[in-house]
Amino acid sequence: MFMGEYEHTLDTKGRVIIPAKFRDELGDRFVVTKGLDNCLFLYPMNEWEQIEQKLRSLPFNRSDARAFARFFFSGACECEVDKQGRVLLPANLRRYADLDKEVVIIGVLTRVEIWNKENWEKYSRETREEYEEIAEKIVDIEFSL
């Protein structure tokens, strides 16, 4: 399971260090694709295969299913971590997620997300205000501190 939040910097070639904790779970090869909310999604190969199977089962005759599959798969690429723990993010994916210099890498259960730092901070501020309301609607567990 992926969890945690880490700040890193893209180098001039578009490489970013993947936190060691995430590298262990992602494995030597993993898939990076366009995510929702203007970030990138990183999936270990076994998780990607499960997603691929689910998307294969979507009805081909539905335009929304075709549109989502096109969007999701057209941006996907298989990546590897180099000996320094970095991954080269393709230029088209960096443009999509507005990744320039400062990034935030977060763990979200079965995937890792890479965000432009400013976009992440804005998203976090906006979502924080709705956090309790969202939890009441979708989470059937009791939080105790």
C-alpha positions as a printed Julia matrix, in Angstrom:
145×3 Matrix{Float64}:
   0.0    0.0     0.0
   1.26   3.45   -0.93
   0.96   6.27    1.58
   2.8    9.43    2.51
   3.74  12.74    0.94
   7.18  13.78   -0.32
   8.48  16.93   -1.96
  11.07  16.64   -4.73
  12.47  18.6    -7.65
  12.52  17.75  -11.34
  15.97  18.04  -12.86
  16.59  19.79  -16.18
  16.11  16.51  -18.08
  12.68  15.85  -16.56
  13.81  13.24  -14.03
  12.52  13.02  -10.49
  13.62  10.89   -7.56
  10.98   8.39   -6.52
  11.0    7.95   -2.73
  12.68   4.68   -1.73
   9.55   3.53    0.08
   7.58   3.83   -3.17
  10.32   2.34   -5.36
  10.2   -0.88   -3.36
   6.48  -1.32   -4.06
   6.51  -0.01   -7.65
   9.21  -2.46   -8.68
  11.8   -2.14  -11.44
   9.2   -1.35  -14.1
   5.9    0.44  -13.69
   3.38   2.45  -15.69
   2.96   6.23  -15.62
  -0.13   7.81  -17.15
  -2.34  10.88  -17.12
  -4.22  10.94  -13.86
  -7.34  12.71  -12.77
  -7.21  16.19  -11.22
  -4.24  17.17  -13.4
  -1.63  14.88  -11.86
   0.21  11.74  -12.97
  -0.64   8.23  -11.8
   2.08   5.61  -11.29
   1.03   1.96  -11.06
   3.0   -1.2   -10.31
   2.7   -3.64  -13.21
   0.37  -6.01  -11.35
  -2.03  -3.16  -10.51
  -1.86  -1.85  -14.09
  -2.82  -5.27  -15.41
  -5.9   -5.29  -13.17
  -6.93  -1.84  -14.37
  -6.36  -2.91  -17.97
  -8.67  -5.9   -17.48
 -11.38  -3.7   -15.96
 -11.17  -1.22  -18.81
 -11.28  -4.03  -21.38
 -14.66  -5.02  -19.98
 -16.18  -1.58  -20.59
 -18.76  -1.54  -23.38
 -17.06  -0.49  -26.61
 -20.26   1.06  -27.93
 -20.35   3.72  -25.16
 -18.67   6.95  -26.17
 -17.71   7.83  -22.58
 -15.94   4.47  -22.15
 -14.04   4.97  -25.41
 -13.11   8.54  -24.44
 -11.8    7.51  -21.04
  -9.81   4.59  -22.45
  -8.27   6.85  -25.09
  -7.3    9.47  -22.54
  -5.95   6.99  -20.0
  -4.01   4.72  -22.37
  -2.72   7.33  -24.81
  -0.65   8.91  -22.07
   0.57   5.67  -20.56
   4.17   4.57  -20.75
   6.29   1.98  -19.04
   9.11   3.48  -16.98
  12.14   2.28  -15.07
  13.98   3.75  -12.12
  17.7    4.4   -12.7
  20.48   3.56  -10.24
  20.03   6.93   -8.49
  16.32   6.26   -7.87
  15.14   8.65  -10.59
  12.55   8.19  -13.3
  12.43  10.14  -16.54
   8.93  11.51  -17.0
   8.02  11.91  -20.68
   7.6   15.5   -21.87
   3.93  15.03  -22.82
   3.1   13.84  -19.29
   5.08  16.67  -17.69
   3.11  19.15  -19.81
  -0.2   17.5   -18.94
   0.45  17.72  -15.18
   2.16  21.13  -15.4
   5.35  19.69  -13.87
   8.19  22.15  -14.06
  10.43  22.2   -11.0
   8.87  21.5    -7.62
   6.68  18.42   -7.33
   4.86  16.53   -4.61
   4.77  12.74   -4.73
   2.0   11.09   -2.74
   0.93   7.55   -2.01
  -2.74   6.74   -2.57
  -3.41   3.1    -1.67
  -2.71   1.26   -4.95
  -0.96   4.06   -6.85
   1.51   6.9    -6.56
   0.61  10.38   -7.76
   2.95  13.15   -8.9
   1.63  16.7    -8.62
   2.86  20.16   -9.44
   3.55  21.52   -5.93
   1.34  24.61   -6.32
  -1.53  22.54   -7.74
  -1.24  20.06   -4.86
  -1.28  22.82   -2.25
  -4.35  24.41   -3.87
  -6.12  21.06   -4.16
  -5.28  20.23   -0.52
  -6.62  23.58    0.73
  -9.86  23.21   -1.19
 -10.4   19.58   -0.25
  -9.53  20.12    3.42
 -12.6   22.31    3.77
 -14.78  19.46    2.48
 -12.88  16.57    4.13
 -15.35  15.85    6.94
 -18.36  16.16    4.64
 -16.79  13.81    2.09
 -15.9   11.33    4.84
 -19.47  11.32    6.13
 -20.78  10.52    2.65
 -18.37   7.79    1.54
 -16.51   6.33    4.51
 -18.27   3.94    6.84
 -15.6    3.84    9.55
 -15.23   5.73   12.75
 -12.11   7.81   13.24
 -10.82   8.12   16.77
  -7.86  10.16   17.91
